[in-house]
Amino acid sequence: MPACYKCGEAFLQDNLAFDAVCQRCSSWLHSCANCLHYDECGTQKCREPKAPFVSDRNGKNECPYFRVRQVLRDDRNNKKISPRGEQADREGRAREELQRLFSS
């Protein structure tokens, strides 16, 4: 089932208009972040080689190659975090573990 990239709110994909917005958080639904071809780690951030370049990946676009990304139910509850945020999170957990080890 398709869901908003930002808040995880499910939406119907029937005739998704270019200017469709999420009912919960008002983010654009027809955006690269909600596309099946979106790849955060890619050089162009898109796996479709013929797709036009879009500078705002979270903003509204009219890409002809847009396909709604299906989200698993478990993925909707997981907060998306940047690679730097993941690293900071891992470091924080490691510090807590180390502190617990030496405080006993």
N, CA, C and O atoms as a Tinker XYZ file with bonds, in Angstrom:
   416  protein
     1  N      0.838000   -1.181000    0.000000    73     2
     2  CA     0.000000    0.000000    0.000000    64     1     3
     3  C      0.883000    1.244000    0.000000    63     2     4     5
     4  O      1.844000    1.310000    0.766000    81     3
     5  N      0.583000    2.214000   -0.827000    73     3     6
     6  CA     1.388000    3.434000   -0.846000    64     5     7
     7  C      1.164000    4.272000    0.403000    63     6     8     9
     8  O      0.068000    4.309000    0.961000    81     7
     9  N      2.228000    4.943000    0.826000    73     7    10
    10  CA     2.157000    5.791000    2.014000    64     9    11
    11  C      3.058000    7.003000    1.820000    63    10    12    13
    12  O      3.990000    6.975000    1.016000    81    11
    13  N      2.776000    8.040000    2.546000    73    11    14
    14  CA     3.553000    9.274000    2.496000    64    13    15
    15  C      4.977000    8.996000    2.973000    63    14    16    17
    16  O      5.181000    8.275000    3.951000    81    15
    17  N      5.954000    9.566000    2.284000    73    15    18
    18  CA     7.358000    9.356000    2.653000    64    17    19
    19  C      7.689000   10.011000    3.984000    63    18    20    21
    20  O      8.605000    9.572000    4.679000    81    19
    21  N      6.952000   11.055000    4.347000    73    19    22
    22  CA     7.298000   11.841000    5.516000    64    21    23
    23  C      6.650000   11.332000    6.799000    63    22    24    25
    24  O      7.323000   11.187000    7.820000    81    23
    25  N      5.346000   11.058000    6.753000    73    23    26
    26  CA     4.648000   10.678000    7.982000    64    25    27
    27  C      4.137000    9.241000    7.980000    63    26    28    29
    28  O      3.762000    8.721000    9.031000    81    27
    29  N      4.116000    8.591000    6.817000    73    27    30
    30  CA     3.674000    7.204000    6.743000    64    29    31
    31  C      2.176000    7.029000    6.567000    63    30    32    33
    32  O      1.688000    5.900000    6.601000    81    31
    33  N      1.430000    8.113000    6.380000    73    31    34
    34  CA    -0.013000    8.036000    6.185000    64    33    35
    35  C     -0.320000    7.351000    4.845000    63    34    36    37
    36  O      0.188000    7.759000    3.801000    81    35
    37  N     -1.144000    6.321000    4.888000    73    35    38
    38  CA    -1.512000    5.599000    3.664000    64    37    39
    39  C     -2.432000    6.468000    2.805000    63    38    40    41
    40  O     -3.214000    7.266000    3.321000    81    39
    41  N     -2.323000    6.298000    1.486000    73    39    42
    42  CA    -3.206000    7.031000    0.569000    64    41    43
    43  C     -3.572000    6.130000   -0.596000    63    42    44    45
    44  O     -2.893000    5.142000   -0.875000    81    43
    45  N     -4.650000    6.484000   -1.268000    73    43    46
    46  CA    -5.083000    5.743000   -2.444000    64    45    47
    47  C     -4.289000    6.235000   -3.642000    63    46    48    49
    48  O     -4.092000    7.439000   -3.808000    81    47
    49  N     -3.834000    5.315000   -4.470000    73    47    50
    50  CA    -3.011000    5.716000   -5.602000    64    49    51
    51  C     -3.806000    5.899000   -6.883000    63    50    52    53
    52  O     -3.225000    6.254000   -7.909000    81    51
    53  N     -5.092000    5.673000   -6.865000    73    51    54
    54  CA    -5.896000    5.831000   -8.066000    64    53    55
    55  C     -5.856000    7.270000   -8.550000    63    54    56    57
    56  O     -6.281000    8.187000   -7.848000    81    55
    57  N     -5.339000    7.457000   -9.761000    73    55    58
    58  CA    -5.270000    8.779000  -10.388000    64    57    59
    59  C     -4.617000    9.814000   -9.480000    63    58    60    61
    60  O     -5.212000   10.849000   -9.183000    81    59
    61  N     -3.402000    9.535000   -9.045000    73    59    62
    62  CA    -2.659000   10.458000   -8.187000    64    61    63
    63  C     -2.305000   11.698000   -8.999000    63    62    64    65
    64  O     -1.528000   11.622000   -9.951000    81    63
    65  N     -2.866000   12.822000   -8.628000    73    63    66
    66  CA    -2.642000   14.079000   -9.345000    64    65    67
    67  C     -1.259000   14.635000   -9.024000    63    66    68    69
    68  O     -0.667000   14.298000   -7.999000    81    67
    69  N     -0.751000   15.490000   -9.909000    73    67    70
    70  CA     0.555000   16.100000   -9.686000    64    69    71
    71  C      0.571000   16.955000   -8.423000    63    70    72    73
    72  O      1.605000   17.074000   -7.766000    81    71
    73  N     -0.557000   17.543000   -8.087000    73    71    74
    74  CA    -0.602000   18.430000   -6.921000    64    73    75
    75  C     -1.237000   17.777000   -5.697000    63    74    76    77
    76  O     -1.730000   18.481000   -4.815000    81    75
    77  N     -1.235000   16.451000   -5.624000    73    75    78
    78  CA    -1.807000   15.742000   -4.476000    64    77    79
    79  C     -0.922000   15.948000   -3.246000    63    78    80    81
    80  O      0.306000   15.911000   -3.326000    81    79
    81  N     -1.579000   16.166000   -2.112000    73    79    82
    82  CA    -0.860000   16.350000   -0.851000    64    81    83
    83  C     -1.345000   15.351000    0.189000    63    82    84    85
    84  O     -2.467000   14.852000    0.106000    81    83
    85  N     -0.505000   15.067000    1.153000    73    83    86
    86  CA    -0.836000   14.148000    2.229000    64    85    87
    87  C     -1.896000   14.774000    3.128000    63    86    88    89
    88  O     -1.827000   15.960000    3.451000    81    87
    89  N     -2.868000   13.972000    3.526000    73    87    90
    90  CA    -3.940000   14.466000    4.394000    64    89    91
    91  C     -3.426000   14.822000    5.786000    63    90    92    93
    92  O     -3.960000   15.725000    6.430000    81    91
    93  N     -2.394000   14.120000    6.255000    73    91    94
    94  CA    -1.894000   14.337000    7.617000    64    93    95
    95  C     -0.858000   15.460000    7.701000    63    94    96    97
    96  O     -0.994000   16.366000    8.523000    81    95
    97  N      0.181000   15.406000    6.853000    73    95    98
    98  CA     1.295000   16.356000    7.011000    64    97    99
    99  C      1.409000   17.392000    5.886000    63    98   100   101
   100  O      2.281000   18.260000    5.940000    81    99
   101  N      0.551000   17.317000    4.882000    73    99   102
   102  CA     0.504000   18.259000    3.761000    64   101   103
   103  C      1.753000   18.252000    2.883000    63   102   104   105
   104  O      2.019000   19.237000    2.193000    81   103
   105  N      2.521000   17.170000    2.893000    73   103   106
   106  CA     3.674000   17.083000    1.992000    64   105   107
   107  C      3.197000   16.606000    0.622000    63   106   108   109
   108  O      2.142000   15.982000    0.511000    81   107
   109  N      3.971000   16.900000   -0.414000    73   107   110
   110  CA     3.615000   16.522000   -1.774000    64   109   111
   111  C      3.722000   15.016000   -1.939000    63   110   112   113
   112  O      4.719000   14.419000   -1.532000    81   111
   113  N      2.723000   14.401000   -2.522000    73   111   114
   114  CA     2.743000   12.959000   -2.745000    64   113   115
   115  C      3.389000   12.601000   -4.082000    63   114   116   117
   116  O      4.017000   11.549000   -4.201000    81   115
   117  N      3.239000   13.465000   -5.088000    73   115   118
   118  CA     3.856000   13.213000   -6.396000    64   117   119
   119  C      5.251000   13.831000   -6.363000    63   118   120   121
   120  O      5.510000   14.848000   -7.007000    81   119
   121  N      6.148000   13.198000   -5.601000    73   119   122
   122  CA     7.509000   13.694000   -5.440000    64   121   123
   123  C      8.487000   12.529000   -5.576000    63   122   124   125
   124  O      8.095000   11.364000   -5.513000    81   123
   125  N      9.735000   12.854000   -5.759000    73   123   126
   126  CA    10.759000   11.809000   -5.908000    64   125   127
   127  C     10.804000   10.909000   -4.676000    63   126   128   129
   128  O     11.008000    9.702000   -4.805000    81   127
   129  N     10.619000   11.472000   -3.499000    73   127   130
   130  CA    10.702000   10.693000   -2.267000    64   129   131
   131  C      9.631000    9.602000   -2.198000    63   130   132   133
   132  O      9.806000    8.620000   -1.477000    81   131
   133  N      8.536000    9.753000   -2.927000    73   131   134
   134  CA     7.475000    8.743000   -2.958000    64   133   135
   135  C      7.548000    7.862000   -4.202000    63   134   136   137
   136  O      6.653000    7.049000   -4.436000    81   135
   137  N      8.591000    8.011000   -4.994000    73   135   138
   138  CA     8.701000    7.282000   -6.258000    64   137   139
   139  C      9.448000    5.962000   -6.093000    63   138   140   141
   140  O     10.364000    5.841000   -5.279000    81   139
   141  N      9.043000    5.003000   -6.866000    73   139   142
   142  CA     9.677000    3.689000   -6.877000    64   141   143
   143  C     11.129000    3.784000   -7.335000    63   142   144   145
   144  O     11.961000    2.996000   -6.886000    81   143
   145  N     11.450000    4.719000   -8.208000    73   143   146
   146  CA    12.789000    4.857000   -8.770000    64   145   147
   147  C     13.738000    5.667000   -7.892000    63   146   148   149
   148  O     14.929000    5.745000   -8.192000    81   147
   149  N     13.239000    6.268000   -6.821000    73   147   150
   150  CA    14.068000    7.118000   -5.964000    64   149   151
   151  C     15.124000    6.291000   -5.254000    63   150   152   153
   152  O     14.825000    5.246000   -4.677000    81   151
   153  N     16.372000    6.769000   -5.300000    73   151   154
   154  CA    17.490000    6.082000   -4.664000    64   153   155
   155  C     18.356000    7.127000   -3.975000    63   154   156   157
   156  O     19.097000    7.857000   -4.633000    81   155
   157  N     18.263000    7.197000   -2.673000    73   155   158
   158  CA    18.982000    8.202000   -1.892000    64   157   159
   159  C     20.494000    8.117000   -2.083000    63   158   160   161
   160  O     21.184000    9.135000   -2.014000    81   159
   161  N     21.005000    6.937000   -2.319000    73   159   162
   162  CA    22.458000    6.747000   -2.427000    64   161   163
   163  C     22.988000    6.879000   -3.853000    63   162   164   165
   164  O     24.203000    6.886000   -4.052000    81   163
   165  N     22.122000    6.984000   -4.833000    73   163   166
   166  CA    22.562000    7.093000   -6.227000    64   165   167
   167  C     23.112000    8.463000   -6.543000    63   166   168   169
   168  O     22.854000    9.425000   -5.820000    81   167
   169  N     23.876000    8.557000   -7.633000    73   167   170
   170  CA    24.469000    9.847000   -7.998000    64   169   171
   171  C     23.408000   10.849000   -8.438000    63   170   172   173
   172  O     23.479000   12.022000   -8.073000    81   171
   173  N     22.436000   10.405000   -9.207000    73   171   174
   174  CA    21.359000   11.296000   -9.641000    64   173   175
   175  C     20.141000   11.185000   -8.740000    63   174   176   177
   176  O     19.148000   11.879000   -8.959000    81   175
   177  N     20.198000   10.325000   -7.732000    73   175   178
   178  CA    19.110000   10.049000   -6.787000    64   177   179
   179  C     17.906000    9.397000   -7.466000    63   178   180   181
   180  O     16.809000    9.376000   -6.908000    81   179
   181  N     18.118000    8.863000   -8.676000    73   179   182
   182  CA    17.041000    8.216000   -9.417000    64   181   183
   183  C     17.604000    7.040000  -10.201000    63   182   184   185
   184  O     18.655000    7.151000  -10.832000    81   183
   185  N     16.895000    5.903000  -10.159000    73   183   186
   186  CA    17.343000    4.720000  -10.889000    64   185   187
   187  C     16.870000    4.734000  -12.341000    63   186   188   189
   188  O     17.303000    3.894000  -13.131000    81   187
   189  N     16.003000    5.656000  -12.707000    73   187   190
   190  CA    15.515000    5.760000  -14.086000    64   189   191
   191  C     16.469000    6.667000  -14.860000    63   190   192   193
   192  O     16.509000    7.869000  -14.597000    81   191
   193  N     17.238000    6.125000  -15.811000    73   191   194
   194  CA    18.244000    6.933000  -16.506000    64   193   195
   195  C     17.671000    8.038000  -17.394000    63   194   196   197
   196  O     18.355000    9.027000  -17.656000    81   195
   197  N     16.444000    7.891000  -17.854000    73   195   198
   198  CA    15.859000    8.893000  -18.751000    64   197   199
   199  C     15.100000    9.991000  -18.007000    63   198   200   201
   200  O     14.639000   10.949000  -18.629000    81   199
   201  N     14.967000    9.869000  -16.713000    73   199   202
   202  CA    14.200000   10.845000  -15.936000    64   201   203
   203  C     14.904000   12.196000  -15.908000    63   202   204   205
   204  O     16.130000   12.258000  -15.812000    81   203
   205  N     14.140000   13.268000  -15.990000    73   203   206
   206  CA    14.750000   14.600000  -15.907000    64   205   207
   207  C     15.272000   14.859000  -14.498000    63   206   208   209
   208  O     14.758000   14.302000  -13.528000    81   207
   209  N     16.297000   15.710000  -14.386000    73   207   210
   210  CA    16.844000   16.034000  -13.073000    64   209   211
   211  C     15.861000   16.900000  -12.298000    63   210   212   213
   212  O     15.307000   17.858000  -12.838000    81   211
   213  N     15.649000   16.561000  -11.036000    73   211   214
   214  CA    14.771000   17.325000  -10.154000    64   213   215
   215  C     15.605000   17.757000   -8.962000    63   214   216   217
   216  O     16.190000   16.921000   -8.273000    81   215
   217  N     15.663000   19.057000   -8.719000    73   215   218
   218  CA    16.508000   19.542000   -7.627000    64   217   219
   219  C     15.872000   19.340000   -6.254000    63   218   220   221
   220  O     16.571000   19.005000   -5.298000    81   219
   221  N     14.570000   19.535000   -6.142000    73   219   222
   222  CA    13.882000   19.356000   -4.866000    64   221   223
   223  C     13.231000   17.980000   -4.848000    63   222   224   225
   224  O     12.158000   17.800000   -5.424000    81   223
   225  N     13.857000   17.012000   -4.201000    73   223   226
   226  CA    13.377000   15.632000   -4.200000    64   225   227
   227  C     12.137000   15.430000   -3.343000    63   226   228   229
   228  O     11.433000   14.434000   -3.509000    81   227
   229  N     11.857000   16.345000   -2.437000    73   227   230
   230  CA    10.657000   16.237000   -1.601000    64   229   231
   231  C      9.515000   17.102000   -2.120000    63   230   232   233
   232  O      8.391000   17.009000   -1.626000    81   231
   233  N      9.791000   17.925000   -3.095000    73   231   234
   234  CA     8.782000   18.825000   -3.635000    64   233   235
   235  C      7.986000   18.206000   -4.771000    63   234   236   237
   236  O      8.306000   17.124000   -5.263000    81   235
   237  N      6.955000   18.908000   -5.169000    73   235   238
   238  CA     6.088000   18.462000   -6.268000    64   237   239
   239  C      6.867000   18.457000   -7.574000    63   238   240   241
   240  O      7.641000   19.374000   -7.851000    81   239
   241  N      6.653000   17.401000   -8.385000    73   239   242
   242  CA     7.241000   17.379000   -9.714000    64   241   243
   243  C      6.284000   16.695000  -10.674000    63   242   244   245
   244  O      5.301000   16.083000  -10.256000    81   243
   245  N      6.572000   16.801000  -11.944000    73   243   246
   246  CA     5.732000   16.201000  -12.981000    64   245   247
   247  C      6.529000   15.225000  -13.822000    63   246   248   249
   248  O      6.373000   15.177000  -15.042000    81   247
   249  N      7.380000   14.450000  -13.176000    73   247   250
   250  CA     8.218000   13.482000  -13.871000    64   249   251
   251  C      7.343000   12.425000  -14.550000    63   250   252   253
   252  O      6.473000   11.840000  -13.904000    81   251
   253  N      7.560000   12.175000  -15.840000    73   251   254
   254  CA     6.744000   11.184000  -16.549000    64   253   255
   255  C      7.045000    9.743000  -16.124000    63   254   256   257
   256  O      6.267000    8.841000  -16.433000    81   255
   257  N      8.157000    9.512000  -15.425000    73   255   258
   258  CA     8.532000    8.161000  -14.999000    64   257   259
   259  C      8.120000    7.855000  -13.559000    63   258   260   261
   260  O      8.481000    6.809000  -13.019000    81   259
   261  N      7.374000    8.755000  -12.944000    73   259   262
   262  CA     6.953000    8.566000  -11.547000    64   261   263
   263  C      6.081000    7.319000  -11.408000    63   262   264   265
   264  O      5.111000    7.135000  -12.143000    81   263
   265  N      6.444000    6.474000  -10.456000    73   263   266
   266  CA     5.665000    5.295000  -10.073000    64   265   267
   267  C      5.568000    5.286000   -8.561000    63   266   268   269
   268  O      6.577000    5.449000   -7.875000    81   267
   269  N      4.390000    5.100000   -8.041000    73   267   270
   270  CA     4.185000    5.135000   -6.593000    64   269   271
   271  C      4.933000    3.977000   -5.936000    63   270   272   273
   272  O      4.815000    2.822000   -6.347000    81   271
   273  N      5.698000    4.316000   -4.913000    73   271   274
   274  CA     6.448000    3.315000   -4.154000    64   273   275
   275  C      5.515000    2.666000   -3.150000    63   274   276   277
   276  O      4.805000    3.351000   -2.413000    81   275
   277  N      5.519000    1.344000   -3.124000    73   275   278
   278  CA     4.716000    0.606000   -2.164000    64   277   279
   279  C      5.510000    0.484000   -0.867000    63   278   280   281
   280  O      6.696000    0.155000   -0.893000    81   279
   281  N      4.869000    0.745000    0.254000    73   279   282
   282  CA     5.531000    0.710000    1.549000    64   281   283
   283  C      4.993000   -0.454000    2.353000    63   282   284   285
   284  O      3.782000   -0.661000    2.430000    81   283
   285  N      5.890000   -1.210000    2.949000    73   283   286
   286  CA     5.463000   -2.284000    3.840000    64   285   287
   287  C      4.953000   -1.685000    5.140000    63   286   288   289
   288  O      5.393000   -0.606000    5.538000    81   287
   289  N      4.045000   -2.360000    5.798000    73   287   290
   290  CA     3.473000   -1.832000    7.033000    64   289   291
   291  C      4.530000   -1.532000    8.084000    63   290   292   293
   292  O      4.417000   -0.539000    8.802000    81   291
   293  N      5.558000   -2.373000    8.189000    73   291   294
   294  CA     6.603000   -2.147000    9.180000    64   293   295
   295  C      7.406000   -0.895000    8.877000    63   294   296   297
   296  O      7.874000   -0.223000    9.796000    81   295
   297  N      7.574000   -0.569000    7.581000    73   295   298
   298  CA     8.359000    0.599000    7.193000    64   297   299
   299  C      7.683000    1.909000    7.552000    63   298   300   301
   300  O      8.362000    2.918000    7.741000    81   299
   301  N      6.361000    1.916000    7.650000    73   299   302
   302  CA     5.649000    3.156000    7.934000    64   301   303
   303  C      5.939000    3.663000    9.345000    63   302   304   305
   304  O      5.938000    4.871000    9.582000    81   303
   305  N      6.183000    2.760000   10.271000    73   303   306
   306  CA     6.419000    3.174000   11.650000    64   305   307
   307  C      7.872000    3.520000   11.920000    63   306   308   309
   308  O      8.181000    4.140000   12.938000    81   307
   309  N      8.762000    3.132000   11.032000    73   307   310
   310  CA    10.177000    3.434000   11.214000    64   309   311
   311  C     10.461000    4.859000   10.768000    63   310   312   313
   312  O     10.087000    5.258000    9.665000    81   311
   313  N     11.114000    5.611000   11.614000    73   311   314
   314  CA    11.465000    6.982000   11.277000    64   313   315
   315  C     12.668000    6.959000   10.338000    63   314   316   317
   316  O     13.658000    6.283000   10.616000    81   315
   317  N     12.587000    7.689000    9.238000    73   315   318
   318  CA    13.717000    7.756000    8.330000    64   317   319
   319  C     14.753000    8.678000    8.948000    63   318   320   321
   320  O     14.430000    9.731000    9.498000    81   319
   321  N     15.995000    8.259000    8.844000    73   319   322
   322  CA    17.068000    9.018000    9.450000    64   321   323
   323  C     18.216000    9.088000    8.446000    63   322   324   325
   324  O     18.429000    8.151000    7.677000    81   323
   325  N     18.934000   10.169000    8.451000    73   323   326
   326  CA    20.040000   10.336000    7.516000    64   325   327
   327  C     21.223000    9.470000    7.945000    63   326   328   329
   328  O     21.279000    9.034000    9.094000    81   327
   329  N     22.173000    9.215000    7.036000    73   327   330
   330  CA    23.352000    8.431000    7.424000    64   329   331
   331  C     24.111000    9.041000    8.595000    63   330   332   333
   332  O     24.611000    8.316000    9.456000    81   331
   333  N     24.202000   10.371000    8.635000    73   331   334
   334  CA    24.877000   11.016000    9.772000    64   333   335
   335  C     24.068000   10.825000   11.053000    63   334   336   337
   336  O     24.633000   10.640000   12.131000    81   335
   337  N     22.760000   10.870000   10.929000    73   335   338
   338  CA    21.909000   10.643000   12.098000    64   337   339
   339  C     22.037000    9.223000   12.608000    63   338   340   341
   340  O     22.046000    8.989000   13.816000    81   339
   341  N     22.137000    8.263000   11.676000    73   339   342
   342  CA    22.327000    6.868000   12.076000    64   341   343
   343  C     23.645000    6.700000   12.810000    63   342   344   345
   344  O     23.715000    5.986000   13.811000    81   343
   345  N     24.691000    7.355000   12.316000    73   343   346
   346  CA    26.000000    7.248000   12.950000    64   345   347
   347  C     25.952000    7.858000   14.345000    63   346   348   349
   348  O     26.481000    7.270000   15.288000    81   347
   349  N     25.338000    9.008000   14.494000    73   347   350
   350  CA    25.228000    9.641000   15.803000    64   349   351
   351  C     24.417000    8.761000   16.753000    63   350   352   353
   352  O     24.733000    8.663000   17.938000    81   351
   353  N     23.379000    8.128000   16.230000    73   351   354
   354  CA    22.564000    7.236000   17.046000    64   353   355
   355  C     23.378000    6.035000   17.524000    63   354   356   357
   356  O     23.296000    5.653000   18.692000    81   355
   357  N     24.160000    5.443000   16.627000    73   355   358
   358  CA    25.020000    4.297000   16.999000    64   357   359
   359  C     26.057000    4.721000   18.026000    63   358   360   361
   360  O     26.314000    3.995000   18.986000    81   359
   361  N     26.657000    5.895000   17.831000    73   359   362
   362  CA    27.668000    6.380000   18.774000    64   361   363
   363  C     27.050000    6.626000   20.150000    63   362   364   365
   364  O     27.657000    6.318000   21.176000    81   363
   365  N     25.853000    7.177000   20.160000    73   363   366
   366  CA    25.171000    7.422000   21.435000    64   365   367
   367  C     24.880000    6.125000   22.175000    63   366   368   369
   368  O     25.082000    6.038000   23.386000    81   367
   369  N     24.407000    5.117000   21.450000    73   367   370
   370  CA    24.145000    3.817000   22.082000    64   369   371
   371  C     25.429000    3.188000   22.582000    63   370   372   373
   372  O     25.441000    2.590000   23.658000    81   371
   373  N     26.517000    3.308000   21.822000    73   371   374
   374  CA    27.800000    2.742000   22.236000    64   373   375
   375  C     28.308000    3.429000   23.503000    63   374   376   377
   376  O     28.835000    2.767000   24.397000    81   375
   377  N     28.151000    4.744000   23.585000    73   375   378
   378  CA    28.579000    5.467000   24.798000    64   377   379
   379  C     27.774000    5.028000   26.014000    63   378   380   381
   380  O     28.319000    4.855000   27.104000    81   379
   381  N     26.464000    4.850000   25.811000    73   379   382
   382  CA    25.618000    4.385000   26.917000    64   381   383
   383  C     26.033000    2.993000   27.376000    63   382   384   385
   384  O     26.087000    2.731000   28.577000    81   383
   385  N     26.327000    2.098000   26.440000    73   383   386
   386  CA    26.771000    0.735000   26.782000    64   385   387
   387  C     28.097000    0.794000   27.550000    63   386   388   389
   388  O     28.268000    0.098000   28.551000    81   387
   389  N     29.022000    1.617000   27.085000    73   387   390
   390  CA    30.315000    1.751000   27.732000    64   389   391
   391  C     30.163000    2.316000   29.144000    63   390   392   393
   392  O     30.813000    1.861000   30.085000    81   391
   393  N     29.305000    3.298000   29.268000    73   391   394
   394  CA    29.068000    3.904000   30.591000    64   393   395
   395  C     28.461000    2.897000   31.544000    63   394   396   397
   396  O     28.847000    2.844000   32.712000    81   395
   397  N     27.506000    2.085000   31.066000    73   395   398
   398  CA    26.911000    1.044000   31.893000    64   397   399
   399  C     27.942000    0.000000   32.306000    63   398   400   401
   400  O     27.914000   -0.502000   33.430000    81   399
   401  N     28.840000   -0.317000   31.398000    73   399   402
   402  CA    29.868000   -1.324000   31.675000    64   401   403
   403  C     30.800000   -0.885000   32.811000    63   402   404   405
   404  O     31.125000   -1.674000   33.698000    81   403
   405  N     31.222000    0.384000   32.770000    73   403   406
   406  CA    32.168000    0.853000   33.774000    64   405   407
   407  C     31.506000    1.403000   35.033000    63   406   408   409
   408  O     32.191000    1.613000   36.034000    81   407
   409  N     30.227000    1.637000   35.014000    73   407   410
   410  CA    29.550000    2.142000   36.224000    64   409   411
   411  C     29.122000    1.022000   37.150000    63   410   412   413
   412  O     28.731000    1.296000   38.285000    81   411
   413  N     29.176000   -0.212000   36.721000    73   411   414
   414  CA    28.746000   -1.341000   37.564000    64   413   415
   415  C     29.796000   -1.720000   38.560000    63   414   416
   416  O     29.596000   -2.648000   39.344000    81   415
